[in-house]
Amino acid sequence: MPPLAFELTDESGEVVEAEAFRGDATLLFFGFTHCHDVCPATMARLDSILDTLGAEARDDLRVLFVSVDPARDDPATLREYTANFGPEFLGLTGSEDQLDALTRRYRVTYGYGEKNAEGHYMVSHPSAIFAFDRDGEAQLLIRQDDAREAVVSDLRQLLASG
């Protein structure tokens, strides 16, 4: 996998590049705030794993939640969503071109379902979490069905390196 690289908009409305996260281990997860299952479960799982890893890990690890639904996930919506999980969680989004470039970089896809009568729609997105070391180099791919103990162990190793 390629190193972490992007230019997106953060939950404060500021443009941010991947280089801003150098020095911290970084987890990258694609989703959207209107997701009813995968996203909240994944975010809660990561929050719980961070609790297990302890306060020092919370200081050294960032979770980047990249919304692939910029039409509904503006900075304020992202900020409200990530606030449910802790200060280590940061919401990001971008233009269609920026999101397409980032998802192509990590060989994942996303797409939009048909709108229903109320204008609601689902968004398909990857469920894996990409893990990068403090230098932005890809190290792990965490899957939904990976055992919690294995993920905790892998993240301990990631935090201990570099």
KEMARVO-583130 format. One record per residue (C-alpha): residue in three letters; y, z, x. Coordinates in pm, whole numbers, padded with zeros to 5 digits, always signed. Layout:
BEGIN
ALAYZX ...
end
This chain:
BEGIN
MET+00000+00000+00000 PRO+00351-00069+00121 PRO+00599+00206+00210 LEU+00824+00353-00057 ALA+01119+00121-00114 PHE+01343+00073-00416 GLU+01696+00075-00549 LEU+01712+00230-00896 THR+01941+00438-01116 ASP+01876+00812-01127 GLU+01917+01049-01419 SER+02279+01116-01316 GLY+02360+00746-01349 GLU+02387+00704-00972 VAL+02224+00427-00771 VAL+01961+00576-00542 GLU+01739+00421-00276 ALA+01399+00538-00158 GLU+01546+00643+00177 ALA+01715+00934-00005 PHE+01371+01097-00035 ARG+01273+01074+00331 GLY+01185+01417+00462 ASP+01000+01515+00144 ALA+00655+01417+00031 THR+00706+01197-00277 LEU+00496+01121-00581 LEU+00579+00808-00781 PHE+00468+00774-01142 PHE+00554+00493-01385 GLY+00597+00580-01752 PHE+00845+00622-02036 THR+00983+00918-02227 HIS+00853+00807-02568 CYS+00495+00809-02441 HIS+00284+01042-02655 ASP-00013+01103-02429 VAL-00043+00988-02068 CYS+00310+01067-01949 PRO+00355+01421-02082 ALA-00001+01512-01982 THR+00048+01374-01631 MET+00384+01542-01584 ALA+00247+01877-01709 ARG-00055+01841-01480 LEU+00170+01775-01181 ASP+00389+02072-01272 SER+00080+02294-01291 ILE-00046+02162-00957 LEU+00292+02238-00801 ASP+00260+02594-00934 THR-00077+02618-00761 LEU+00067+02483-00436 GLY+00346+02742-00442 ALA+00721+02768-00393 GLU+00725+02605-00050 ALA+00553+02297-00189 ARG+00812+02278-00466 ASP+01079+02264-00193 ASP+00901+01985-00003 LEU+00771+01759-00279 ARG+00956+01526-00518 VAL+00808+01368-00828 LEU+00979+01043-00919 PHE+00924+00948-01282 VAL+01015+00579-01305 SER+01073+00471-01662 VAL+00972+00115-01736 ASP+01154+00141-02072 PRO+01522+00123-01972 ALA+01627+00019-02324 ARG+01545+00370-02452 ASP+01545+00573-02130 ASP+01905+00600-02020 PRO+02003+00859-01755 ALA+02072+01135-02012 THR+01735+01084-02180 LEU+01557+01090-01844 ARG+01744+01406-01738 GLU+01647+01583-02061 TYR+01283+01473-02021 THR+01238+01574-01658 ALA+01415+01908-01716 ASN+01101+02013-01905 PHE+00908+02010-01578 GLY+01137+02141-01307 PRO+01397+02042-01049 GLU+01136+01863-00834 PHE+01104+01599-01108 LEU+01360+01319-01108 GLY+01389+01042-01363 LEU+01467+00691-01242 THR+01496+00353-01407 GLY+01649+00016-01341 SER+01707-00335-01458 GLU+01414-00553-01553 ASP+01444-00728-01215 GLN+01441-00396-01027 LEU+01142-00266-01224 ASP+00955-00595-01184 ALA+01012-00588-00808 LEU+00891-00228-00780 THR+00582-00275-00996 ARG+00492-00596-00811 ARG+00530-00407-00482 TYR+00257-00164-00589 ARG+00052-00424-00776 VAL+00082-00263-01118 THR+00202-00398-01450 TYR+00382-00282-01759 GLY+00455-00444-02092 TYR+00598-00389-02437 GLY+00420-00389-02772 GLU+00554-00536-03092 LYS+00825-00337-03270 ASN+00720-00181-03598 ALA+00935-00169-03913 GLU+01136+00124-03771 GLY+01192-00055-03441 HIS+00949+00164-03244 TYR+00720+00009-02986 MET+00467+00120-02728 VAL+00487+00047-02359 SER+00182-00014-02144 HIS+00210+00124-01793 PRO-00011+00236-01503 SER-00144+00590-01512 ALA-00198+00635-01138 ILE+00035+00839-00919 PHE+00133+00700-00580 ALA+00174+00961-00306 PHE+00393+00905+00000 ASP+00438+01115+00311 ARG+00771+01243+00442 ASP+00836+00908+00612 GLY+00782+00712+00290 GLU+00442+00580+00397 ALA+00182+00545+00122 GLN-00103+00793+00166 LEU-00283+00850-00163 LEU-00345+00710-00506 ILE-00406+00990-00755 ARG-00596+00887-01066 GLN-00606+01059-01404 ASP-00972+01150-01368 ASP-00945+01291-01014 ALA-01058+01653-01006 ARG-00771+01901-01002 GLU-00914+02076-00694 ALA-00928+01746-00506 VAL-00567+01664-00594 VAL-00449+02010-00486 SER-00638+01971-00158 ASP-00502+01620-00097 LEU-00145+01731-00167 ARG-00183+02032+00065 GLN-00286+01791+00341 LEU+00000+01556+00256 LEU+00250+01844+00275 ALA+00100+01976+00600 SER+00133+01641+00776 GLY+00460+01542+00932 
end
